[in-house]
C-alpha cells in the first residue's frame, strides 16, 4: 500500500487530510441533529423526550469528535499510528453508530438497521479506529444507495476461520467491477457513479483498508448477488 513518501505527500499533509476525513461524520451528526432541534421549535414544539434524544446524540457525536482530535494529536506528536485496544461491547457500539447516521438515512429516504449474532463476543479492539472504519463504510453505503433502499450493519462469528465479521451491506447498484478491483488494490477513484451526485469512494476505501490493518484485520468488498455492495471486516477472535 502506498505511503506518504511514495506518493510525494508529506507526513503532515497526509495527517491533515486524514483528520479532515475522520471528523466529517461527527460534524455532520452535530449539524444534522442540532438543525432538527432548531426546526422543531415552531410551530410544533419538541417534546421533552425528543429534546433528550437529540441532546444525547449530539453529546455522543461531540465525544467521538473529541476522541478523534485527541488521537490525531497523539499521532502527530509520536509520528506514528497510535493503537489503544480495550473491550468494546458491539451490542452497544453498533446501535450508537447507527443512530449517528439515522438523520442522513432519513434525509435520503433509506431504511437503516442492524443485526448482531446472539453469541457475538465483546471485541478487544481500538474503539476510535473502529468508529472511524464503521463510519466510513456506513457513509459510503448511504451515499450510494438510492431512495427506498436499505443499509444494514451486522456482527457475525466466522466459525470456519475462528474469527469475527463486521458487515455493512446496502441495496444500491453495486460497484462496477473495474472500479472495485482498482479500489481493493489501493487505487483511488474520485469520480462519482451515474446514480449519485456525490464523490469520494477512493479516499474512503483506502483509508478504511489502512485502519483495518492496524486492527489486525482485513477488508473485503464485493457486489452482492441480489444487488448492492457488501463490505466485510474480518477480525481475529481473541482467545478466551
Steps between C-alpha positions, in 0.01 A plus 500: 500500500630845414635713781551874515856479362411290195224743399710811564270601785656619826407332828349828620280544195389134516412539867304818425314336211407199712394723789265696274362169373450357851315792657234528231271235650471647852477852358222398261319338791533816710367713216216262419358453847552862606313606185216264588479657846495846346227411250296331772452819697205633297221452420514157669720510812713195572400273785732454797572149374606631158717771654672240718549265204652765273715635784631151570594450135674838487690413817608166351620663178689763701670230708603310189633820342707569811641146496605538137663837567694359796611198296622714209688723744671196655594368157639836389722509809618139476530501123330162461153340530374459856306186588328468838300180528234440761179301542225625266143373538380493140142459622526855635746639245300396192167669586691813602665538160178409319320777690774739388402441138122489544461864396697446177306182421165667563594798283574260213192285556691191610438231760796459738514202735734250665518135606750348743545127561387391846838343572703794370774560761638819648761638260853573616587781264565872466162678526621819330631314195192277494276809501697652212480180297130435552416866442672501163331181384158620616551839339588338166207257519251780566660724240462250216166341587198649319179607671294210631806283558639343816833504683571232760781456752572148625724333754561130436733220608724338242508145632699363207793734559445553872451871452243778501334684214360853499282565196355811338260404220291720275245452222649748257614428145833360606846601384613447139745207494793703364455768765462241777821326392686831496373594845600169658849533351545839666398716205306821538175570318364849554237519226144439610280223362213573264240452773665733751591867492749452784864398484768344717514119474876477435632693797247344736576138407875550510464663841289208630749242370785667686302527823374139487857378459592689818235291678657180366213436259423501130245682287300328228254674269284325245177544311211293636324253273166671567648845440678750716838494668625296795799625700646246745754567770655174615658515844679227695309373803679562826579190702266459796 
